Amino acid sequence: MNRRRTNSDDTGTRAATNGLSGASRACTVPCRPMSPEDSVEEIAPASRAPRGQRRRDRRGRGIRGPLLPPGTPAHRTRAERFDDLVLDALARVEKSWPAVRGTELAVEDVPPSDPAPWETGGVPLGRLFPAEAGQPTRIVVYRRPVESRALDVEDLAVLVHDVVVEQVAHLLARTPEEIDPGFGRR
């Protein structure tokens, strides 16, 4: 612990030293002579903020804040933007095929490690879970495999749309071209 001690001389000035071998501060402050009731805490400056109200980090750089304000479009994460693409793709399909309206839509990061028996070769981009035991039909789109196959943002939107169309085609027992005539051509 670094203690401060004061040395008084007969002129009424005090020089504060930091307790190191004779090292004293360069400035002297005129003040009253020290009495026995004075304590070290009165002399030390009280410039610290109370605990819990940290104004700077330990390296003296200010506290970190958000890089972008929450209302800006760039503030949204990749996963949130992907969710929007999936919802838009399903909304476009629902306009033409109202039978899809009761279907739940989910987005997961990666597919489970155990594939379904009918899935052979490769990583699935989406999966259809038929309705059973009171559960509605569910379409799941896997974000990471779809993002890794897309070249850019426009390609990602087209690929997401194609995956959703393909799963809706499985649901309705039709071909993807019947669901969306532009399937696979973009």
C-alpha positions as CSV (number, residue, x, y, z in Angstrom):
1,M,0.0,0.0,0.0
2,N,1.3,3.4,-0.9
3,R,1.1,5.7,2.1
4,R,1.4,9.5,2.1
5,R,3.2,11.3,4.7
6,T,3.6,15.0,5.2
7,N,6.6,17.0,6.3
8,S,6.1,20.4,7.8
9,D,8.6,23.1,8.0
10,D,8.5,26.3,10.0
11,T,7.2,28.4,7.1
12,G,3.7,26.8,7.2
13,T,4.1,24.8,4.0
14,R,3.8,21.1,3.7
15,A,5.4,18.9,1.1
16,A,3.7,15.6,0.4
17,T,6.0,12.6,-0.2
18,N,5.0,9.2,-1.4
19,G,7.1,7.2,1.0
20,L,9.9,6.4,-1.4
21,S,13.5,7.0,-0.3
22,G,13.4,10.7,0.1
23,A,11.5,11.4,-3.0
24,S,9.3,14.5,-2.6
25,R,6.8,16.1,-4.9
26,A,8.0,19.2,-6.7
27,C,5.2,21.4,-5.5
28,T,4.6,22.6,-2.0
29,V,1.2,23.9,-0.9
30,P,0.8,26.6,1.7
31,C,-1.5,25.4,4.4
32,R,-2.0,25.4,8.1
33,P,0.4,23.5,10.4
34,M,-0.6,19.9,11.0
35,S,-2.3,19.1,14.2
36,P,-2.5,15.7,15.9
37,E,-6.2,15.3,14.9
38,D,-5.3,15.6,11.2
39,S,-5.3,12.3,9.4
40,V,-3.7,11.2,6.2
41,E,-7.1,10.8,4.5
42,E,-7.8,14.5,4.8
43,I,-4.6,15.4,2.9
44,A,-5.0,12.8,0.1
45,P,-7.3,14.0,-2.7
46,A,-10.7,12.4,-3.0
47,S,-10.7,12.3,-6.8
48,R,-11.8,8.7,-7.2
49,A,-15.4,7.9,-8.2
50,P,-17.3,5.7,-5.8
51,R,-17.2,2.0,-6.4
52,G,-19.5,0.8,-9.2
53,Q,-19.3,4.1,-11.1
54,R,-16.3,3.4,-13.2
55,R,-15.6,6.2,-15.7
56,R,-12.6,4.6,-17.4
57,D,-11.2,1.2,-17.8
58,R,-8.0,0.1,-16.2
59,R,-5.8,1.4,-19.0
60,G,-7.4,4.9,-18.9
61,R,-9.3,4.8,-22.1
62,G,-13.0,5.5,-21.4
63,I,-15.7,2.9,-21.1
64,R,-16.8,0.9,-24.1
65,G,-20.1,1.7,-25.6
66,P,-22.0,0.4,-28.6
67,L,-20.4,1.0,-31.9
68,L,-23.7,1.8,-33.6
69,P,-26.9,3.1,-32.0
70,P,-29.6,0.5,-31.7
71,G,-31.9,2.1,-34.3
72,T,-29.5,1.8,-37.2
73,P,-29.8,-1.0,-39.7
74,A,-26.1,-2.1,-39.2
75,H,-26.9,-2.8,-35.6
76,R,-28.7,-6.0,-36.5
77,T,-26.8,-9.2,-36.2
78,R,-26.2,-11.6,-39.0
79,A,-28.7,-14.0,-37.4
80,E,-31.4,-11.4,-37.2
81,R,-30.9,-10.4,-40.8
82,F,-31.1,-14.1,-41.8
83,D,-34.4,-14.5,-39.8
84,D,-35.8,-11.6,-41.8
85,L,-34.9,-13.3,-45.1
86,V,-36.6,-16.5,-44.0
87,L,-39.8,-14.7,-42.9
88,D,-39.8,-12.8,-46.2
89,A,-39.4,-16.0,-48.2
90,L,-42.3,-17.7,-46.4
91,A,-44.5,-14.6,-46.8
92,R,-44.0,-14.7,-50.6
93,V,-44.9,-18.4,-50.7
94,E,-48.0,-17.9,-48.5
95,K,-49.4,-15.3,-51.0
96,S,-49.7,-18.1,-53.6
97,W,-50.3,-21.1,-51.4
98,P,-52.7,-20.3,-48.5
99,A,-52.5,-23.9,-47.2
100,V,-49.0,-23.0,-45.7
101,R,-50.5,-20.5,-43.2
102,G,-50.6,-22.8,-40.2
103,T,-47.0,-23.9,-40.6
104,E,-44.4,-22.9,-38.0
105,L,-41.1,-21.7,-39.2
106,A,-37.8,-22.0,-37.3
107,V,-34.2,-21.1,-37.8
108,E,-31.4,-23.1,-36.2
109,D,-27.7,-22.5,-36.5
110,V,-26.7,-26.0,-37.5
111,P,-28.4,-29.3,-38.3
112,P,-28.3,-32.0,-35.7
113,S,-25.4,-34.5,-36.0
114,D,-27.8,-37.4,-36.6
115,P,-29.4,-37.0,-40.1
116,A,-32.9,-38.4,-40.8
117,P,-32.9,-41.8,-42.6
118,W,-34.0,-40.2,-45.9
119,E,-31.3,-37.6,-45.9
120,T,-28.3,-39.0,-47.7
121,G,-25.1,-37.2,-48.6
122,G,-24.3,-33.7,-47.7
123,V,-25.4,-31.3,-45.0
124,P,-29.2,-30.4,-45.1
125,L,-30.1,-26.8,-45.6
126,G,-33.6,-27.2,-44.3
127,R,-35.9,-29.8,-42.9
128,L,-39.7,-30.4,-42.7
129,F,-41.2,-31.9,-39.6
130,P,-44.8,-33.1,-40.4
131,A,-47.6,-32.4,-37.9
132,E,-47.9,-35.1,-35.2
133,A,-49.5,-35.5,-31.8
134,G,-50.9,-32.0,-31.6
135,Q,-47.8,-30.3,-32.9
136,P,-48.2,-28.2,-36.1
137,T,-46.1,-28.7,-39.1
138,R,-42.6,-27.2,-38.8
139,I,-40.1,-26.0,-41.4
140,V,-36.6,-25.5,-40.1
141,V,-33.9,-23.7,-42.0
142,Y,-30.3,-24.1,-40.9
143,R,-28.5,-20.8,-41.0
144,R,-24.8,-21.7,-41.0
145,P,-24.9,-24.2,-43.9
146,V,-27.0,-21.8,-46.0
147,E,-24.7,-18.8,-45.3
148,S,-21.6,-20.8,-46.1
149,R,-23.0,-21.7,-49.6
150,A,-24.0,-18.1,-50.5
151,L,-21.6,-15.8,-52.3
152,D,-23.1,-12.5,-51.3
153,V,-26.2,-11.0,-49.7
154,E,-28.3,-11.3,-52.9
155,D,-27.3,-14.9,-53.4
156,L,-28.2,-15.6,-49.7
157,A,-31.7,-14.2,-50.2
158,V,-32.2,-16.4,-53.3
159,L,-30.8,-19.5,-51.6
160,V,-33.0,-18.9,-48.5
161,H,-36.1,-18.5,-50.8
162,D,-35.2,-21.7,-52.6
163,V,-34.8,-23.7,-49.4
164,V,-38.2,-22.5,-48.1
165,V,-39.8,-23.3,-51.4
166,E,-38.3,-26.8,-51.4
167,Q,-39.6,-27.5,-47.9
168,V,-43.1,-26.2,-48.8
169,A,-43.1,-28.4,-51.9
170,H,-42.4,-31.4,-49.6
171,L,-45.2,-30.3,-47.3
172,L,-47.7,-30.0,-50.1
173,A,-46.4,-33.1,-52.1
174,R,-45.7,-31.0,-55.2
175,T,-42.6,-30.1,-57.1
176,P,-40.7,-26.9,-56.2
177,E,-41.4,-25.5,-59.7
178,E,-45.1,-25.8,-59.0
179,I,-44.7,-23.7,-55.8
180,D,-42.5,-21.1,-57.4
181,P,-42.0,-21.1,-61.2
182,G,-38.7,-19.3,-60.8
183,F,-37.2,-22.0,-58.5
184,G,-33.5,-22.6,-59.1
185,R,-33.2,-20.1,-62.0
186,R,-31.9,-17.1,-60.3
